[in-house]
Amino acid sequence: MIIDLADEAAAPGDQVANVCVVGAGPAGISLALELARARPDWHILLVEAGGPDNASDREKDIYRVTPVGKSYSVLEISRRRKLGGTSAHWGGWSKPLDATDFESNPGWDVPAWPFGPEELAPWVPRALAWTDIEGDFFSVDPLRQRHEEKLLSLGAQSRLGEHLFRFSPPTRFGDRYRDDLAAQENLSCLLHANLYQLSRKGDRITGARVRSLDGASVHITADRFVLALGGMETTRYLLNLRGDEAADGDGIHSPHLGRYFADHYGLRPGVVLAREGLRYHRFGDDSGPVMPVLTFSASDIRQHGHHNCCMMLHARSEDDSLLASYGGSAALGFAGGGDYWHYRVQMIIEPRPNPASTLTLTEERCELGLRRMQLAWQPHPADFDSAYALFSTLGEELGRTGLGRSRLAKPDSAEVRQNVSGACHHLGTTRMAARSEDGVVDPDLKVYGTANLYVASSSVFPRYGYANPTLTIIALAARLARHLAGNGAGAAT
Ligand SMILES: Cc1cc2nc3c(=O)[nH]c(=O)nc-3n(C[C@H](O)[C@H](O)[C@H](O)COP(=O)(O)OP(=O)(O)OC[C@H]3O[C@@H](n4cnc5c(N)ncnc54)[C@H](O)[C@@H]3O)c2cc1C
C-alpha cells in the first residue's frame, strides 16, 4: 500500500510496524521489499520524504550543505529527494568490490571491512536482480574467448590485473518498484513523509515522527528502525540524534561519526600508444554492456600497500604522435605490425579513508528543525601516489611485453590535486567496524550504543575501492533484511 501524506484525504493515523525503514532509494526499497517477502507475518513501514515527482525548491533546500575549504562541485546534484532516491540520476555502472578492497592496508590508521568478500558474495546475485543485470559474472576471462582482439595479452607475470564493470539499464527504483510496493500486503509506504524526530529511551529508539511539509504528521512505533537516507543524510540524522541526547551514558558516542567522508574521483594522467581496437571502455557483449578495466594485480596491492585504482582507455586522435617521434612501429619493436592508436587514460582513484575529511553540524536548522551540515572534503594526499604509480606500471608492462608505450601528460601537481571533483558517491561517514572503538556501526549494521537502530547506506563502507557503490549497497541491504528477519528467513539462494 502507498499512502501520500500530501493527499489531505489520506490521513493514515499513527503507525505501528515491526521494522520501519526510512528512505526509499535503492537501499530502502530493496530492504523493505526483501523484509516484507521474508516475513509475511510482519508489518513493514517504508517512509520517504519525496513523492513520485521531482522535489520542489523548498524540498531541495532541506538538503542544503555548506562546503568548507576544497569545493565539492557535485554537492547539489548528487542527491535526489523522491521515491527511488538518487537512482533517478544514477548511470548504472555496477561492480562488486575487489577482494583486496575488504583488506586493511597496513599503512592506514583504520581497519577495513570486518569480513571478507565471501560474506557479501551470496547477496550479489540478489543485487544484480534488483538492478536488472543478467548473469552473475564479473571476470574478464569469459570475455577473452569472445573478444581476444579487444584485450591486452599481458601474461601471467603481469603486475596489472583486469576487472569487469557491468551496467544496469539503469533501473530507476521509484518507477520500477512502485507497483511492487503498492501490491505488497504487509508493507505500507508513506510518501512526502519527512523524518524529523527520533525518540530515544536508554539505548532504544522508541519512536519516530514524520510529516509532510504542509503539516500532516504521523507518529511511528516500531521494534527496529533502519536509516536508508543516503550517505550524507543518514550521517546528519545520527549527528542530530547524538546532539539531542541527554548525557546519561547511553547513545551514540563514536568519534568516527561524520569523519572519513570520501567520494571517488578521476584523473587523466596521460596517453598510451598500443594496438588498434582495444576496448577498455564500455562495449556491447552478448551478455549486455560490459567494461573491462586495468588495475594493479592483487599481489602488487598487498605487497606495496597501493590504493586500488582502475584505468579505462579511450581512443583519441593525437597530433603530437608518440609513434612518429619514435620513427614508426618498427623502430619501437612492436609485436604484430598493424595500426597503432593513441588512447587517453582515464582513472578512477580509490580514496584513502581520511579522518580529516568531515561532515559536521552547523547551528543553522532546516525547516524540519534539524541542524544542517558543513562538508570539509579532503581527499588524502597519498591517493595520487598510487594513481601515478599505476600509470607508470602500465607503461612498464607495455614496454616489457612490446605491446605499446605510455606518456605522462599531466604530471602530479597541486593544481591537479585541487581540481578533482567527485562522482556523487557518499562514503565512509558511518563506518562499519568489528569493535566500537573503530566505527559507528557493527558488522550487522546496528549503530553502536543503540539496541534497535540500523544503517543501510554506502556511509558504512570502511574501505572504498574504485567500484561505484550501489551494487554493494543493495547486497548489504539484502543481507540486513535476512539478519532482521531472523534465522532462516530470506536466506540467499
Ligand atoms: C549523477 C549520478 C550518477 C551516479 N551513477 C552511479 C553509477 O553509475 N553507479 C553507482 O553504483 N552509483 C551511481 N550513483 C550513486 C547512486 O545513485 C547511489 O549510490 C544510490 O542512489 C544510493 O542509494 P541509497 O538508497 O543509499 O540513497 P538514495 O538513493 O540517496 O536514497 C535516499 C532516500 O532517502 C530519502 N530521504 C532523505 N531524507 C529523508 C527524510 N528526512 N525522511 C524520509 N526520507 C528521506 C530521499 O528522498 C531518498 O529517496 C550516481 C549518483 C549520481 C547523482
Ligand as a Chemical Component Dictionary entry (heavy atoms), coordinates in Angstrom:
data_LIG
# 
_chem_comp.id                   LIG 
_chem_comp.type                 NON-POLYMER 
_chem_comp.pdbx_formal_charge   0 
_chem_comp.three_letter_code    LIG 
# 
loop_
_chem_comp_atom.comp_id 
_chem_comp_atom.atom_id 
_chem_comp_atom.alt_atom_id 
_chem_comp_atom.type_symbol 
_chem_comp_atom.charge 
_chem_comp_atom.model_Cartn_x 
_chem_comp_atom.model_Cartn_y 
_chem_comp_atom.model_Cartn_z 
_chem_comp_atom.pdbx_ordinal 
LIG C1  C1  C 0 24.649 11.665 -11.423 1  
LIG C2  C2  C 0 24.831 10.406 -10.607 2  
LIG C3  C3  C 0 25.311 9.248  -11.232 3  
LIG C4  C4  C 0 25.507 8.083  -10.474 4  
LIG N1  N1  N 0 25.927 6.955  -11.121 5  
LIG C5  C5  C 0 26.126 5.825  -10.412 6  
LIG C6  C6  C 0 26.530 4.637  -11.076 7  
LIG O1  O1  O 0 26.715 4.601  -12.298 8  
LIG N2  N2  N 0 26.715 3.523  -10.320 9  
LIG C7  C7  C 0 26.516 3.512  -8.963  10 
LIG O2  O2  O 0 26.720 2.473  -8.337  11 
LIG N3  N3  N 0 26.101 4.623  -8.323  12 
LIG C8  C8  C 0 25.894 5.773  -9.010  13 
LIG N4  N4  N 0 25.450 6.896  -8.372  14 
LIG C9  C9  C 0 25.214 6.818  -6.911  15 
LIG C10 C10 C 0 23.867 6.184  -6.598  16 
LIG O3  O3  O 0 22.833 6.991  -7.097  17 
LIG C11 C11 C 0 23.755 5.999  -5.086  18 
LIG O4  O4  O 0 24.821 5.160  -4.652  19 
LIG C12 C12 C 0 22.454 5.341  -4.666  20 
LIG O5  O5  O 0 21.329 6.036  -5.133  21 
LIG C13 C13 C 0 22.406 5.298  -3.140  22 
LIG O6  O6  O 0 21.225 4.660  -2.751  23 
LIG P1  P1  P 0 20.607 4.915  -1.313  24 
LIG O7  O7  O 0 19.308 4.213  -1.273  25 
LIG O8  O8  O 0 21.624 4.609  -0.280  26 
LIG O9  O9  O 0 20.406 6.519  -1.225  27 
LIG P2  P2  P 0 19.470 7.465  -2.105  28 
LIG O10 O10 O 0 19.303 6.911  -3.456  29 
LIG O11 O11 O 0 20.037 8.841  -1.999  30 
LIG O12 O12 O 0 18.061 7.423  -1.387  31 
LIG C14 C14 C 0 17.851 8.046  -0.133  32 
LIG C15 C15 C 0 16.352 8.301  0.017   33 
LIG O13 O13 O 0 16.120 8.865  1.314   34 
LIG C16 C16 C 0 15.108 9.867  1.189   35 
LIG N5  N5  N 0 15.207 10.800 2.309   36 
LIG C17 C17 C 0 16.150 11.736 2.543   37 
LIG N6  N6  N 0 15.865 12.417 3.664   38 
LIG C18 C18 C 0 14.715 11.897 4.172   39 
LIG C19 C19 C 0 13.925 12.155 5.340   40 
LIG N7  N7  N 0 14.246 13.118 6.211   41 
LIG N8  N8  N 0 12.832 11.408 5.565   42 
LIG C20 C20 C 0 12.485 10.411 4.704   43 
LIG N9  N9  N 0 13.193 10.123 3.591   44 
LIG C21 C21 C 0 14.301 10.859 3.318   45 
LIG C22 C22 C 0 15.430 10.525 -0.149  46 
LIG O14 O14 O 0 14.333 11.239 -0.667  47 
LIG C23 C23 C 0 15.804 9.311  -0.995  48 
LIG O15 O15 O 0 14.682 8.767  -1.629  49 
LIG C24 C24 C 0 25.234 8.070  -9.081  50 
LIG C25 C25 C 0 24.722 9.227  -8.469  51 
LIG C26 C26 C 0 24.524 10.383 -9.223  52 
LIG C27 C27 C 0 23.983 11.611 -8.560  53 
# 
loop_
_chem_comp_bond.comp_id 
_chem_comp_bond.atom_id_1 
_chem_comp_bond.atom_id_2 
_chem_comp_bond.value_order 
_chem_comp_bond.pdbx_ordinal 
LIG C1  C2  SING 1  
LIG C2  C3  SING 2  
LIG C2  C26 DOUB 3  
LIG C3  C4  DOUB 4  
LIG C4  N1  SING 5  
LIG C4  C24 SING 6  
LIG N1  C5  DOUB 7  
LIG C5  C6  SING 8  
LIG C5  C8  SING 9  
LIG C6  O1  DOUB 10 
LIG C6  N2  SING 11 
LIG N2  C7  SING 12 
LIG C7  O2  DOUB 13 
LIG C7  N3  SING 14 
LIG N3  C8  DOUB 15 
LIG C8  N4  SING 16 
LIG N4  C9  SING 17 
LIG N4  C24 SING 18 
LIG C9  C10 SING 19 
LIG C10 O3  SING 20 
LIG C10 C11 SING 21 
LIG C11 O4  SING 22 
LIG C11 C12 SING 23 
LIG C12 O5  SING 24 
LIG C12 C13 SING 25 
LIG C13 O6  SING 26 
LIG O6  P1  SING 27 
LIG P1  O7  DOUB 28 
LIG P1  O8  SING 29 
LIG P1  O9  SING 30 
LIG O9  P2  SING 31 
LIG P2  O10 DOUB 32 
LIG P2  O11 SING 33 
LIG P2  O12 SING 34 
LIG O12 C14 SING 35 
LIG C14 C15 SING 36 
LIG C15 O13 SING 37 
LIG C15 C23 SING 38 
LIG O13 C16 SING 39 
LIG C16 N5  SING 40 
LIG C16 C22 SING 41 
LIG N5  C17 SING 42 
LIG N5  C21 SING 43 
LIG C17 N6  DOUB 44 
LIG N6  C18 SING 45 
LIG C18 C19 SING 46 
LIG C18 C21 DOUB 47 
LIG C19 N7  SING 48 
LIG C19 N8  DOUB 49 
LIG N8  C20 SING 50 
LIG C20 N9  DOUB 51 
LIG N9  C21 SING 52 
LIG C22 O14 SING 53 
LIG C22 C23 SING 54 
LIG C23 O15 SING 55 
LIG C24 C25 DOUB 56 
LIG C25 C26 SING 57 
LIG C26 C27 SING 58 
# 
